[in-house]
């Protein structure tokens, strides 16, 4: 898959048979038909090339620490009061499990795209070329050429619900890290770590 929509367009224009019809590249599209695909591809690349690898690095290091500290005893607390023993490794393993779930959720969000015109109904497309299966053609371009997921139900805009889903998953990952940081601060204040 090309790294940007611009690269895809350049590859498109470089083909002589397609260069002849380049003026139709934006045929029946609104700006949202182009922009929503660009945004989705940027998020796709950022997730794959930057965010997931960084999340993986954090999880891997915490997993290593969980194994290294598997036998280090620790007095746990409940409601701020001393409770039963555990190990530092087990407590870190809890965090690793949570982070892995959030990372999987983040990675599983389908990145949606649409290219179906001003009201999401292929109206201009059908008037100009009624013999074309515009939905199948759009789906093929979005899924096979761009590596996104086709959203068949839109208005003039692709509603970008997937962006909220993706950011919510990232928020849960980060909230778990905040939770870990607060726990570590508490352990330091209790004298567990020096």
QUIHURA-V814157 format. One record per run of one state. SS is the DSSP state (a for helix, b for strand, c for the rest). FROM is the first residue (numbers start at 1). TO is the last residue. Records with the same first field share a line. If there is no record, write none. Layout:
BEGIN
SS = FROM-TO ; FROM-TO
END
This chain:
BEGIN
c = 1-4 ; 15-15 ; 20-21 ; 25-30 ; 69-72 ; 79-80 ; 109-111 ; 114-122 ; 129-133 ; 146-148 ; 151-160 ; 190-194
a = 5-14 ; 16-19 ; 22-24 ; 31-68 ; 88-108 ; 123-128 ; 134-145 ; 161-189
b = 73-78 ; 81-87 ; 112-113 ; 149-150
END
